[in-house]
């Protein structure tokens, strides 16, 4: 045109700028606009519309999808030139905001849209479609539904693109917003038949967990594409329905659609969520066989499947393979690896992964920090655990999960640091998490071990207030501790709660021993008898021969010495026999006597208590029975004491002397004096033997040390002679 000396006018520049916009050459459009103003051509609304279209297709600063700053500058220039926004300009501006993918621009664009509507602008379908796309990019479901209502009120019909944008905008919305979008999808039956719209509806159903509706839509699609199948597989993956996801893969191959990287990624995610490691490995192998190189998502999904089975060697092998192939490890990958370490209780590997993560420049997220804390708590590395907690909570926005709090509390309890454990439990409650029954029971036990009985009782009350049933381990710790602290009433109340919660569960032996001992000291002999009977019936089975008077000072011999007839009848259990004998004694007017089956060799039990605690229990019970003039029952307890052989139980000599004196005062039981004296001699001999063994061990150690000293001296003299 310049060679032919033809002067370009505004139409010429408008046409050239529009061509530049369609070819996405924003820099050419800017240059033409500069030439246009230099030549004195006045821009029109078409000029600004074409320039805004070029701005929407441009690459903005910092990798943004559009040059939004230039777009808003153009709007300001157009309004200053007397050209308010028309539909073409407004749709281009909104498209630029949508391509920039900045949620902050949603409100700004809607503000300009509403202002033009108030000025009398009647938006067309392109404007509404651009607004719906902007809502989809910004995740604004309420505004998208509002635009759909305005579009319907204006008589505008949604096309496939607009309907897809509406469904995409409601993916992150509430259940009510998703339902409203799906109702619109159903209403537009004509456009809803398009595959692209059905894919958007499937994605919305998958995000909202509406698997049944997604299945119904999937079956209605006439020409599904690879996106359709991938979306349905992802929906089943969210539901952990691996079988249905595999069936969709079969349908996919049957209809001639080739699986891609996303297909296998969705299948691996389904297998990982279902915890099916063999299926995940099979899918991974099929992916490679079909010539698709696994990406970071595929590796991460397979590692997550390893976490469900605690397959640490395979997970570390995949980790090494990723590094060898140059696959970039994400923070999610490290999180999956740390999860495997936690489940496999591999604290050293978790710490190594943490160091590798920092060396690779990958910043740990909250999930990684939480998993690291759990790994250190399992391994007993309290210092590292505390350091990572400081890093997490000191970052400002860090958040500890409930499982992490639980792990820290239990680790501190295992280390007998009850005060720190209670402080962490307090933080846990202040952050809205309630400690589990296991963590609370650990707190109770740790406080008891540290001698903090009142703290232990408070934690037990917290456990009950939270609605947890009395835990066996917690009761086994707090009841003896309360008894030792002289708080027998509290101990008895906790025992009653434990029995009421589960009457079929056998109370721990330590509980019953402590209750018997301290009930005797508190002059609650009837309760002591009750707990003692429970202890004998639960932990010391009756020896049939001794119970029927088969020899020695058994139950029959003792009763005959008291002038009473009979033993436990054949076929009667300990409880039935005791009830019958108590009823017989009551009918004859005799004083009720505590009748307890006699035991011979009592086998040791793994949950049993310290022999010294048993000795105190036997001693207190015998003394209380003697004070209550129940000498026969005291001798029954004495017989139980004698029958303990594994391990032997000892009581105080003063207790045996008291029992001996009581036997001497009773003519009918005078012969039992010999038994009591024999037991005293046995205990004295055992004490002497233990003392001799201690002296012998000390002398042996002395001789060994002396010989070593002499050997060194001889060796030194031999070296000097040479």
C-alpha angles and dihedrals in degrees: 000000000000090000090054090044093241112154112226114231133198092278090055093052092043091054093047093047091049090051090050090050092051090049090047093239099143093166091058090049090052091050092050091050090053091050089048093056092042091055091051097248112152113230116236131204088268089056093053091043091055091045091051089049089053090049090052091055096043127101108248128211119291091020095300116162094239141015096252095167091058090045094056091044088055090051090053091049092048093052090046089053091052097258110123120197114286126189094272093049093042094050090049092049093049090047089053090052090048093050091050088062093212113144090204089067093061094077092043093052092046090050091057091044093053091045092054091046089055089050090058104268114150106208118221129216092273092059093048091047091051090049092052090050089051090052091049092052092045095043092235106151098169093054091045091055089047090054090049090053092049090048092052091046090051091053094246117149119223116237125206093269094052094046091049090051091051092051091047091051091056096051093096094036131102125282091260092051092049091049091051091052092048090051089055088048091054092046093057095060095162097054092034091069092070113106093229091056093047090050090054090049090049091051091050091051091048093051092048094045093245094144096157092054090046089054091051092050091046092055091052096054109105099193109027117186132200091276089056094054093043091051093050092047089050090051091054089045090058088053092046089237100147095167093057091045090053090050090054088054089054090051089048094056092042091058091049098250111143115228114237136195093284091052094058090041091056091047091050090050090052091051092046093051090047090050091234104146096174091054091048092051091048092051091047091052092047089051091056093043090057090055098254113135111223113247129207091275092055093048092047092050092051091048089051088054088053089055092061090057096034089238097165098165093055092045092052090046090055089047091054091046091053091053092046092051093046095244108161111242115224129205087255090058092052089047091054091049092050089050089057090050092051093050091046091045090234102152096166093054091048092053090047091051090051091054091047090049093054092045090053091054094244110144111222115238127212092274092055092048091049092050091048091052091051092048092052091046091054091050094046094242096146097166093054090042091055092046092053090047089056090050092050098044094035093059090079100236099045118129129195117218124230092250090052092053088049092052093049093048093049092046092052090047091052088052089051092242096136096162093056090043091054090049091054090047088053090052088049093055093045089056092055100262124123116213113243125244090259094053093045091049089051089052091051092051094046092050090050092051090050090050094247096135096164091052089049091052090049092052090049090053090050089053091053092044089054089058098251120144116243107280116227094225093047092049091046088057104038100043096057089042092053090046091051089050091053094250096126095150092060090046092052091048092053091047091052091050090050093051092045091051094053117003092178093062115093112233116240114267092235089060094053094044091052092047093050092048097048096038087058091050090048091051092246094133096158091057091045090055091050094051091044092055090050090050093051095046094046103042109017112053116208120263102227098207095051093043091057094050095260094156146322122032093326129154094280094050092049093050093048090051087055091050094250124127132225143026133222106314120240112275095017120122122226094263097048092047092050092050093051093048092047090051091049091050091049092050093051092050094245122141111266112256128203103246115194127175114254117238130206118190107008110203118229115252127207094230094047125121136248112292089230090060089050090051091053090049094051092045095049092046094049092048092048092049091049091050088051091051092246095132094154092056090046089055090050088055088047089054090053088051092052093050092060105104102149097076108000114235122220130198131191116285089231090060092053090046090052090050091048092053091050091052091051089055092055113070092198092056100036092112090063088069088082091055092051093047090048090054090050090053091047092053092047092051091048090051091051092048090051091050092050091049090051092051091046092052091051092051092047092053090049092053093047091052091046093051091049089052092050092048091053091050094050091048090050093050090048091053091049092051091053 
